[in-house]
Amino acid sequence: MTGRAILVTGSSRGIGRAVATRFARAGDRVAIHHRDSAALAGELAAALPGSGHVVVRADLADPTAVRAMVDEAAQRLGGLDVLVNNAGVFGPTDRPHPIFGTGYEQWLANWRATFDVNLFGAANASWAAAQHMRERGGRIINVSSRGAFRGEPDQPAYGASKAALNSMAQSLAVALAPYGIGVACVAPGFVETDMTNEHLKSPRGDAIRAQSPFGRVARPEEIASAVHWLASAEAEWASGTIIDLNGASYLRT
């Protein structure tokens, strides 16, 4: 088989779709993961350049399903070289839950649902993927968020889950380096996708775009380019890195 074997979670739309497309254009074979968007995933698989692409399904909140999905992707692709933990919940799925104004039961539900996908789903996928990479090396790239650093007062579970994702990546970067497996993160600000569409509508959208001195939000392809580089052979020394991709809208020290 030619090219590398790539698994991108949440790749039927948005950032994940752009990431899958970027790898396919480079000649890689991609496993497109979705939870409940089979039609979109199938359309993308058929539209990607190259051949050998597959579609896999799992609810990332289900640990058994995650392991089975990763194993299926590896089996159908002939191994696994790169895992991109892109899938996450935000917006309509992760409803606003400020500490004042949110009932206790809803508070519990939001934290549980968000961490089940954003952290535990990524952790479980990483464990499963590492089993396939142990003898061949590879890359695990996490899509984090600016919110991990600046805080998300209306959606604290989201910000906390992404901060934990960064910490997990750095722990795994140390643990997996002896096996030739690099682990890193990208941390975007707002990106123009269907996930953020409601947030970007005027008049709030104008304020969001004004957060960056460029006067806009990111394009999915810009995030995909950074992910693709981190997954390359040249980026091994970037293992443990968290790359900010927020157009200077938030500067951390």
C-alpha positions in Angstrom: 0.0 0.0 0.0 1.2 3.5 -0.8 1.0 6.5 1.6 0.5 6.5 5.3 -2.5 5.2 7.2 -4.4 8.1 8.9 -7.3 8.1 11.3 -9.1 11.4 11.8 -11.9 11.5 14.4 -14.9 13.7 13.7 -13.8 14.1 10.1 -17.1 14.2 8.2 -17.3 18.0 8.6 -15.5 21.1 9.7 -11.8 21.0 10.8 -11.7 17.2 10.6 -12.9 17.2 7.0 -10.2 19.7 6.1 -7.6 17.6 7.9 -8.7 14.4 6.1 -8.5 16.2 2.8 -5.0 17.6 3.5 -3.7 14.1 4.2 -5.4 12.6 1.2 -3.9 15.2 -1.1 -0.5 14.2 0.1 -1.1 10.6 -1.0 -2.2 9.1 2.3 -5.1 6.7 3.0 -7.6 8.1 5.5 -10.1 6.6 7.8 -13.0 9.0 8.1 -14.6 8.7 11.5 -18.2 9.9 12.3 -20.8 9.3 15.0 -24.1 9.9 13.2 -23.3 11.5 9.9 -22.8 8.5 7.6 -23.9 10.3 4.5 -21.4 13.1 4.9 -18.6 10.7 5.7 -19.5 8.6 2.7 -19.5 11.6 0.4 -16.2 12.7 1.7 -14.6 9.3 1.2 -15.8 9.2 -2.4 -14.6 12.8 -3.0 -11.1 12.5 -1.5 -8.2 12.2 -4.0 -6.4 8.9 -4.1 -7.7 5.6 -3.1 -8.0 3.2 -0.1 -10.0 5.6 2.1 -12.5 4.1 4.5 -15.4 5.2 6.8 -15.6 4.1 10.4 -18.2 4.9 13.1 -18.2 5.2 16.9 -19.7 7.2 19.7 -16.5 8.5 21.3 -18.3 8.5 24.7 -18.4 4.7 24.5 -15.0 3.2 25.4 -15.7 -0.2 23.8 -16.8 1.4 20.6 -13.7 3.6 20.4 -11.4 0.7 20.7 -13.3 -1.3 18.1 -13.3 1.7 15.8 -9.6 2.3 16.0 -8.9 -1.4 15.5 -11.2 -1.5 12.5 -9.5 1.5 10.9 -6.1 -0.1 11.4 -7.2 -3.4 9.9 -8.8 -1.8 6.9 -5.9 0.6 6.3 -3.2 -2.0 6.8 -1.9 -0.4 10.0 -2.0 3.0 11.5 0.6 5.8 11.3 -1.3 8.9 12.4 -4.2 9.5 14.8 -5.8 13.0 14.8 -8.0 13.4 17.8 -10.2 16.1 16.3 -13.7 15.2 17.4 -15.1 17.3 20.2 -18.3 18.8 21.6 -19.0 22.6 21.7 -21.8 24.9 20.9 -25.2 23.3 20.5 -24.0 20.0 22.0 -22.1 21.5 24.9 -24.7 24.0 26.0 -23.7 27.1 28.0 -23.5 26.2 31.7 -22.2 29.2 33.7 -21.9 28.3 37.4 -24.7 30.8 38.3 -27.8 30.1 36.3 -27.2 26.4 35.7 -29.0 23.8 37.8 -26.9 21.2 39.5 -28.2 18.2 37.4 -27.5 20.1 34.2 -24.1 21.1 35.5 -23.3 17.5 36.1 -24.6 16.4 32.7 -22.6 19.0 30.8 -19.3 18.1 32.5 -19.8 14.4 32.1 -20.8 14.6 28.4 -18.0 17.0 27.5 -15.3 15.1 29.2 -16.6 11.8 27.9 -15.8 13.0 24.3 -13.2 15.7 24.5 -10.9 14.0 27.0 -11.8 10.3 27.6 -12.7 9.7 24.0 -9.4 11.1 22.8 -7.5 9.2 25.6 -9.1 5.9 24.7 -8.4 6.4 21.0 -4.8 7.3 21.8 -4.4 4.1 23.8 -5.9 2.0 21.0 -3.8 3.7 18.3 -0.6 3.4 20.3 -1.0 -0.4 20.3 -0.8 -0.3 16.5 2.1 2.2 16.4 4.3 0.5 19.0 6.4 -1.4 16.5 6.3 1.1 13.6 6.3 4.6 15.2 3.7 7.2 14.4 2.1 10.5 15.4 -0.9 11.4 17.6 -2.1 15.0 17.1 -4.8 16.5 19.3 -7.0 19.4 18.3 -7.2 21.5 21.4 -8.5 25.1 21.8 -7.5 28.6 22.8 -10.1 28.1 25.5 -7.7 25.8 27.4 -5.6 28.9 28.2 -7.9 31.9 28.3 -10.9 30.1 30.1 -14.5 29.7 29.0 -16.7 31.2 31.7 -20.0 30.2 30.0 -18.7 26.7 29.0 -16.2 25.8 31.7 -16.3 22.1 31.0 -15.1 22.8 27.4 -12.2 24.9 28.5 -11.2 22.4 31.2 -11.5 19.4 28.9 -9.1 21.0 26.4 -6.6 21.9 29.1 -6.7 18.3 30.2 -6.2 17.2 26.6 -3.1 19.3 26.4 -1.7 17.8 29.6 -2.5 14.3 28.4 -0.6 15.0 25.1 2.5 16.1 26.9 2.4 13.1 29.2 2.1 10.8 26.3 4.8 12.7 24.4 7.3 11.6 27.1 5.9 8.1 27.4 5.8 7.3 23.7 9.0 8.9 22.4 11.1 5.8 23.0 8.8 4.0 20.5 9.2 6.6 17.9 5.7 8.1 18.5 5.4 11.8 18.6 2.4 13.6 20.3 1.5 17.2 19.9 -1.5 19.6 19.8 -2.9 22.5 17.9 -4.9 25.0 19.8 -7.2 27.0 17.5 -9.3 30.0 18.3 -12.5 30.5 16.4 -12.6 28.6 13.1 -15.2 29.0 10.5 -17.2 25.7 10.6 -20.7 24.6 11.0 -19.9 24.0 14.7 -19.3 27.7 15.2 -21.7 29.1 12.6 -24.2 30.4 15.2 -21.5 32.2 17.2 -20.2 33.9 14.0 -23.5 35.4 12.9 -23.8 39.2 13.3 -23.7 41.1 15.6 -21.8 38.8 17.8 -19.8 37.5 14.8 -18.3 41.0 14.3 -17.0 41.1 17.8 -15.5 37.6 17.5 -13.7 38.5 14.3 -12.4 41.7 15.9 -10.6 39.6 18.6 -7.9 39.0 16.0 -5.9 42.0 14.6 -6.4 40.3 11.2 -10.2 41.0 11.6 -11.3 37.4 10.8 -11.4 33.9 12.1 -9.4 30.9 10.9 -10.2 28.8 7.9 -10.3 25.0 8.5 -7.5 24.6 5.9 -5.2 26.6 8.1 -5.6 24.3 11.0 -5.2 21.3 8.7 -1.9 22.5 7.4 -0.5 22.7 11.0 -1.8 19.3 11.8 -0.2 17.9 8.7 3.1 19.3 9.5 3.0 18.0 13.1 2.3 14.6 11.7 5.3 14.7 9.4 8.7 13.1 9.8 10.3 16.6 10.0 8.3 17.5 13.1 9.5 14.8 15.5 11.3 17.4 17.6 8.0 19.2 18.0 6.6 16.3 20.1 5.1 17.8 23.3 4.4 21.1 21.5 1.1 23.0 21.6 0.8 25.3 18.6 -1.4 28.3 19.1 -3.5 29.0 16.0 -5.6 32.0 17.0 -4.5 34.9 14.8 -3.0 36.7 17.8 -6.4 36.9 19.4 -5.0 35.5 22.6 -1.3 35.6 23.5 0.0 33.4 26.3 3.4 33.5 28.0 
